[in-house]
Amino acid sequence: MASKKQRRYTAETHTTVVAPDTPDATMVIVRPLGKQFDLDVPLKNNDSRISFSTATYEEVAPRVGLKPVEMLKDVGSFEIQRSRIPKNLFKSIVIDMDIMLMQYGLPVEHDTEEATSRFYSPVFNLLVKQFAFTLRNDPETMIPGTQGRIAHFYRAFGAVVILFIEMRRIVGSRSEHLNAIAQVIAESDACDFINREAGLLVPIHCILFDGWSFEFFKFERMPDPTFLCGRFQGDPPDFRHGMQLPISETYLPFILRLRCVCETIFDIMLSAYIAGMKAYYNREEDKGRKEGGKRLSDEWDQALCLAEHAQETFREAEVQRKEGNIVSANAIVDAALLALHESTGALPTRYKSKPIMMGWDDAGVDRA
């Protein structure tokens, strides 16, 4: 392991700015964002949220170097991968989805984004659980009636690292699809702005779900704002327009594609967890050098090394699966999950909360 003096995680040079801790302070930061996109959006003093639901692709695309006339054909790409998860974990996701099925019916029967969101919630619930208390969802609902979207902002160590937007179903409309992507770009830019004001320089992974398929994007500064589309190695034709969940008379095709979706999302979560940790580490180390304070403990180095090892091993398990070595893949993935849990366990206790079940008392509950 590198020594503390040698350790430095790649990031741009930045000026550390104190993160806003009051609604008024937050508004000082977010008010200019509405102006960036020429949106006629009312901003209230008691609401630090800005709705980009009216943003269009024509308005937003130039901010990330894209030409509206190209209709996303000029977008760059980054490689997305699968990090294999244990079969029992995936089975738990499917079992919990059956519970949602009992309450809300199949997705084809849903009339609202809320119902579809709840149906697929076990995917994120059980994957986020693997990161203990380090990935926190700050959901935001902007839905007039039943026509709108649901946005989820996943934070790691204070920075927004994953943006997940669920839209109403988009059926056959190219312009609507582009406008949905425009909202992803605008929200990502706003999150990046706030991250940078807090001195946290980190790419933002974006997931867009329209009720039928999942699409993956990434927003980062290189140093200009850049928006990239996720592609698997070799750019398989089946996934060029998102990862669609098949609808058929039998559930097996849905289950098989769902595992691919879950493992892609899990790999993104791993990347976001690692990037968030690096960003926080760099900021705190810079602050310590400038202010003469204490440097971060070796626990951070240990947590990062374990996380990077875990992701490499999860990906290797997927390689073994592709080659038909299922027994080896399953053995490797168990070791990877252990490394991830050791990583989250190595972090300082301020990133942990006591589970509610720790307060359980059989006798007390019997008497209640």
Secondary structure as UniProt FT lines:
FT   TURN            4..6
FT   HELIX           23..36
FT   TURN            37..38
FT   TURN            45..46
FT   TURN            53..54
FT   HELIX           57..60
FT   HELIX           61..64
FT   HELIX           68..70
FT   TURN            71..74
FT   STRAND          76..79
FT   HELIX           87..104
FT   HELIX           107..109
FT   HELIX           113..129
FT   TURN            130..133
FT   STRAND          136..142
FT   TURN            145..146
FT   STRAND          149..156
FT   TURN            157..158
FT   STRAND          159..167
FT   HELIX           174..197
FT   TURN            198..199
FT   STRAND          204..209
FT   STRAND          213..221
FT   STRAND          225..231
FT   TURN            233..234
FT   HELIX           237..239
FT   TURN            240..241
FT   STRAND          243..244
FT   HELIX           252..291
FT   HELIX           298..322
FT   TURN            323..324
FT   HELIX           326..346
FT   HELIX           349..351
FT   HELIX           356..359
FT   HELIX           362..367
//
